[in-house]
Amino acid sequence: MTARIFKPARTAMQSGEARTKEWVLEFAPASPRSADPLMGWTSSRDTQTQVRLEFDTKEEAIAYATREGLAYTVVDPKPRKPIRKSYADNFRYGRIGNWTH
């Protein structure tokens, strides 16, 4: 059973940094999911994939994994490069693209 320690990225529906500060430990699926023949629902007998542990720091997550004897991989987050935009650039002379309403 391999665990993955990572810092979650923000979702596309999210403009803020909520729920991206903590580190998460998730388990990789041990068996593939299967479709139920009667209802068509996707199911799995692996309950470890439902476990999601959150830690304040990466070191706490690593300490937990080593204390419990779990094999783990650490995925470091990519640094974000903010794009500086100005509202006035929408109305600038020589703007690329057509202005339509």
KOLTIRO-180598 format. One record per residue (C-alpha): residue in one letter; x, y, z. Coordinates in steps of 0.1 Angstrom, whole numbers, padded with zeros to 4 digits. Layout:
// residues N
{residuo->A	c1->X	c2->Y	c3->Z};
...
END
This chain:
// residues 101
{residuo->M	c1->0000	c2->0000	c3->0000};
{residuo->T	c1->0016	c2->0032	c3->-0012};
{residuo->A	c1->0007	c2->0066	c3->0002};
{residuo->R	c1->0010	c2->0099	c3->-0016};
{residuo->I	c1->0019	c2->0131	c3->0003};
{residuo->F	c1->0011	c2->0163	c3->-0016};
{residuo->K	c1->-0002	c2->0198	c3->-0013};
{residuo->P	c1->-0035	c2->0201	c3->-0031};
{residuo->A	c1->-0039	c2->0227	c3->-0059};
{residuo->R	c1->-0068	c2->0251	c3->-0060};
{residuo->T	c1->-0098	c2->0241	c3->-0081};
{residuo->A	c1->-0108	c2->0259	c3->-0113};
{residuo->M	c1->-0140	c2->0271	c3->-0094};
{residuo->Q	c1->-0119	c2->0287	c3->-0067};
{residuo->S	c1->-0102	c2->0321	c3->-0068};
{residuo->G	c1->-0087	c2->0320	c3->-0033};
{residuo->E	c1->-0062	c2->0299	c3->-0015};
{residuo->A	c1->-0086	c2->0280	c3->0008};
{residuo->R	c1->-0079	c2->0244	c3->0015};
{residuo->T	c1->-0045	c2->0246	c3->-0002};
{residuo->K	c1->-0023	c2->0254	c3->0028};
{residuo->E	c1->-0023	c2->0219	c3->0044};
{residuo->W	c1->-0005	c2->0187	c3->0032};
{residuo->V	c1->-0026	c2->0157	c3->0024};
{residuo->L	c1->-0018	c2->0120	c3->0027};
{residuo->E	c1->-0038	c2->0097	c3->0004};
{residuo->F	c1->-0035	c2->0061	c3->-0004};
{residuo->A	c1->-0031	c2->0047	c3->-0039};
{residuo->P	c1->-0058	c2->0023	c3->-0050};
{residuo->A	c1->-0048	c2->-0013	c3->-0045};
{residuo->S	c1->-0074	c2->-0027	c3->-0069};
{residuo->P	c1->-0091	c2->-0013	c3->-0099};
{residuo->R	c1->-0127	c2->-0001	c3->-0097};
{residuo->S	c1->-0154	c2->-0022	c3->-0112};
{residuo->A	c1->-0189	c2->-0015	c3->-0125};
{residuo->D	c1->-0218	c2->-0032	c3->-0109};
{residuo->P	c1->-0236	c2->-0053	c3->-0135};
{residuo->L	c1->-0271	c2->-0045	c3->-0122};
{residuo->M	c1->-0271	c2->-0008	c3->-0114};
{residuo->G	c1->-0240	c2->0003	c3->-0133};
{residuo->W	c1->-0225	c2->0020	c3->-0103};
{residuo->T	c1->-0187	c2->0021	c3->-0100};
{residuo->S	c1->-0175	c2->0004	c3->-0068};
{residuo->S	c1->-0143	c2->-0009	c3->-0052};
{residuo->R	c1->-0135	c2->-0032	c3->-0024};
{residuo->D	c1->-0105	c2->-0011	c3->-0014};
{residuo->T	c1->-0116	c2->0011	c3->0016};
{residuo->Q	c1->-0082	c2->0027	c3->0020};
{residuo->T	c1->-0088	c2->0050	c3->-0009};
{residuo->Q	c1->-0115	c2->0068	c3->0012};
{residuo->V	c1->-0089	c2->0078	c3->0038};
{residuo->R	c1->-0076	c2->0114	c3->0034};
{residuo->L	c1->-0055	c2->0127	c3->0062};
{residuo->E	c1->-0045	c2->0164	c3->0064};
{residuo->F	c1->-0014	c2->0178	c3->0081};
{residuo->D	c1->-0001	c2->0213	c3->0088};
{residuo->T	c1->0034	c2->0206	c3->0075};
{residuo->K	c1->0051	c2->0181	c3->0052};
{residuo->E	c1->0073	c2->0169	c3->0080};
{residuo->E	c1->0043	c2->0159	c3->0101};
{residuo->A	c1->0029	c2->0139	c3->0072};
{residuo->I	c1->0063	c2->0122	c3->0066};
{residuo->A	c1->0066	c2->0115	c3->0104};
{residuo->Y	c1->0031	c2->0099	c3->0104};
{residuo->A	c1->0039	c2->0077	c3->0074};
{residuo->T	c1->0072	c2->0065	c3->0088};
{residuo->R	c1->0057	c2->0059	c3->0123};
{residuo->E	c1->0029	c2->0038	c3->0108};
{residuo->G	c1->0053	c2->0019	c3->0085};
{residuo->L	c1->0037	c2->0032	c3->0052};
{residuo->A	c1->0056	c2->0034	c3->0019};
{residuo->Y	c1->0051	c2->0069	c3->0006};
{residuo->T	c1->0060	c2->0093	c3->-0021};
{residuo->V	c1->0062	c2->0131	c3->-0017};
{residuo->V	c1->0050	c2->0153	c3->-0045};
{residuo->D	c1->0063	c2->0189	c3->-0040};
{residuo->P	c1->0040	c2->0217	c3->-0053};
{residuo->K	c1->0050	c2->0237	c3->-0083};
{residuo->P	c1->0055	c2->0274	c3->-0075};
{residuo->R	c1->0027	c2->0296	c3->-0088};
{residuo->K	c1->0037	c2->0326	c3->-0109};
{residuo->P	c1->0009	c2->0352	c3->-0106};
{residuo->I	c1->-0001	c2->0371	c3->-0137};
{residuo->R	c1->-0003	c2->0408	c3->-0132};
{residuo->K	c1->-0034	c2->0422	c3->-0149};
{residuo->S	c1->-0049	c2->0456	c3->-0150};
{residuo->Y	c1->-0086	c2->0464	c3->-0156};
{residuo->A	c1->-0075	c2->0494	c3->-0177};
{residuo->D	c1->-0058	c2->0471	c3->-0202};
{residuo->N	c1->-0092	c2->0460	c3->-0215};
{residuo->F	c1->-0097	c2->0495	c3->-0229};
{residuo->R	c1->-0062	c2->0503	c3->-0240};
{residuo->Y	c1->-0055	c2->0516	c3->-0275};
{residuo->G	c1->-0038	c2->0490	c3->-0297};
{residuo->R	c1->-0053	c2->0461	c3->-0278};
{residuo->I	c1->-0051	c2->0427	c3->-0294};
{residuo->G	c1->-0085	c2->0412	c3->-0302};
{residuo->N	c1->-0118	c2->0428	c3->-0311};
{residuo->W	c1->-0139	c2->0446	c3->-0286};
{residuo->T	c1->-0175	c2->0433	c3->-0289};
{residuo->H	c1->-0206	c2->0434	c3->-0268};
END
